[in-house]
Amino acid sequence: MTQSMGAIGSSADNAEAESLNASVKRETLQGAQNWDSEREVRPAAFGWLHRYNTRRRHSHLGQISPIDYENSLLPKPATLTHAA
């Protein structure tokens, strides 16, 4: 991970990306003394991203995961009542 190099005074332009980067660093890289290679970092980062999208609850989404939120927006299949 490297720090972003945004221009002075433009922090609002990339606030969402910075928030995501902060979450990655806090939840995945915290406590890691040293990564020996990119090969070690990739699975850890992918695992975090998978958890972030499928299981991690987000307060902005009503305490559900992003995937559950997106699925809730899909149209529900119509069911027909049985004819008597």
C-alpha positions in Angstrom: 0.0 0.0 0.0 1.2 3.5 -0.8 -0.2 6.8 0.4 -2.3 8.6 -2.2 -0.7 11.7 -3.6 -3.7 14.0 -4.1 -3.3 17.7 -4.5 -3.6 20.0 -1.4 -7.2 20.9 -0.7 -8.8 18.2 -2.8 -9.4 15.6 0.0 -13.1 15.6 -0.6 -12.5 14.4 -4.2 -11.2 11.0 -3.0 -12.7 10.7 0.4 -14.5 7.5 -0.3 -11.3 5.9 -1.7 -9.3 7.1 1.3 -12.0 5.6 3.6 -11.7 2.3 1.9 -7.9 2.4 2.0 -8.0 3.2 5.7 -10.4 0.2 6.3 -8.0 -2.1 4.4 -5.0 -1.0 6.3 -6.8 -1.1 9.7 -8.5 -4.5 9.2 -5.9 -6.4 7.1 -2.5 -4.9 7.5 -2.6 -4.0 11.2 -0.2 -6.2 13.1 1.6 -7.4 10.0 5.3 -6.9 10.7 6.4 -7.3 7.1 5.2 -8.7 3.9 7.9 -10.6 2.2 6.4 -10.4 -1.3 3.5 -9.3 -3.3 2.5 -13.0 -3.4 1.7 -12.9 0.3 -0.2 -9.6 0.1 -2.5 -10.5 -2.7 -4.4 -13.4 -1.0 -4.8 -11.3 2.2 -6.1 -8.3 0.3 -8.4 -10.5 -1.8 -9.7 -12.2 1.3 -10.4 -8.9 2.9 -12.2 -7.6 -0.2 -14.3 -10.7 -0.4 -15.4 -10.4 3.2 -16.0 -6.6 2.8 -18.4 -7.3 -0.1 -20.2 -10.4 1.1 -20.2 -10.5 4.9 -19.1 -7.2 6.5 -22.1 -5.2 7.6 -22.2 -1.5 6.6 -24.0 1.1 8.8 -24.8 3.2 5.7 -26.6 0.2 4.2 -28.7 -0.6 7.3 -26.3 -3.1 8.8 -26.3 -5.4 5.8 -23.5 -6.4 3.4 -23.1 -4.7 0.0 -24.0 -7.9 -1.8 -27.2 -8.4 0.3 -28.1 -4.7 -0.3 -27.7 -5.1 -4.1 -29.7 -8.3 -4.1 -32.5 -6.5 -2.2 -32.7 -4.1 -5.1 -33.4 -6.8 -7.7 -36.9 -7.3 -8.8 -38.7 -10.1 -7.0 -40.1 -12.9 -9.2 -43.9 -12.7 -9.6 -45.8 -15.6 -8.2 -49.2 -16.6 -9.6 -52.0 -17.8 -7.5 -53.3 -21.3 -8.3 -56.6 -21.5 -10.2 -59.4 -23.2 -8.3 
